[in-house]
Amino acid sequence: MEPGDEIKTYWFESNGLFYYTKKPYIEAIESPDRFIEVFRSSHRVFVVILAEMFDKLKRDAGIETEPIEKVQVGHWEYVLISNR
């Protein structure tokens, strides 16, 4: 991430991201409409999202991006995506 970039989550909150990113606030996006708004913003945004939710957004909202990173935490699979 570069100065001015944001990081957000989709449908979950992660206290660990506060620790690792040193960000004072990380928005937990809770609706597809808000996700689309964020994803189409003019500044760079990173989103951590469950892989199954990412697949659903790709199908339902026509999101066309590939994950930057995939990681398995316990039985949860997360992906990191960006709008740029």
C-alpha positions in Angstrom: 0.0 0.0 0.0 1.1 3.6 -0.6 0.1 6.7 1.3 -3.5 7.6 0.6 -4.5 4.0 -0.2 -7.3 2.5 1.9 -8.1 -1.0 3.1 -11.5 -2.3 3.8 -13.2 -5.6 4.5 -16.4 -7.0 3.1 -18.9 -8.7 5.4 -16.5 -9.2 8.3 -14.4 -7.3 10.8 -10.7 -8.1 11.4 -9.0 -6.7 14.5 -5.8 -8.2 13.2 -5.8 -5.8 10.3 -5.6 -2.8 12.7 -2.5 -4.3 14.2 -0.7 -5.2 10.9 -1.7 -2.0 8.9 -1.5 0.5 11.8 -4.7 2.0 10.4 -7.0 3.7 13.0 -10.2 2.8 11.1 -11.0 0.0 8.6 -14.5 0.1 7.1 -16.4 -3.2 7.2 -18.5 -3.0 4.0 -21.9 -4.6 4.6 -23.8 -4.3 1.3 -23.2 -5.0 -2.4 -24.2 -1.4 -3.2 -21.6 0.1 -0.9 -19.0 -2.4 -2.3 -19.7 -1.2 -5.8 -19.4 2.4 -4.7 -16.1 1.8 -3.1 -14.8 -0.4 -5.9 -15.6 2.4 -8.5 -14.0 5.2 -6.4 -11.2 7.2 -8.0 -8.6 6.4 -5.3 -7.0 3.0 -4.8 -8.8 0.8 -2.3 -7.8 -2.7 -1.2 -10.6 -5.1 0.0 -10.1 -8.2 2.1 -13.1 -10.5 1.3 -14.1 -14.1 1.9 -13.4 -16.1 -1.3 -17.0 -17.3 -1.5 -18.3 -13.7 -1.2 -15.8 -12.6 -3.9 -17.1 -15.3 -6.3 -20.7 -14.2 -5.6 -19.9 -10.5 -6.2 -18.2 -11.5 -9.5 -21.3 -13.3 -10.6 -24.0 -11.0 -9.3 -22.3 -7.5 -9.7 -20.1 -8.3 -12.7 -16.9 -7.4 -10.8 -13.9 -8.1 -13.2 -10.7 -8.3 -11.2 -8.4 -11.0 -10.1 -7.2 -11.5 -6.5 -3.9 -10.1 -5.6 -3.4 -12.7 -2.9 -5.3 -15.7 -1.5 -4.8 -17.0 2.0 -6.3 -19.7 4.2 -7.0 -18.9 7.8 -8.4 -21.9 9.6 -11.3 -23.1 7.5 -11.8 -19.6 5.9 -10.3 -18.6 2.6 -9.8 -14.9 2.0 -8.7 -12.9 -1.0 -7.2 -9.5 -1.3 -8.4 -7.4 -4.3 -7.9 -3.8 -5.4 -9.8 -1.5 -7.7 -6.6 -0.4 -9.5 
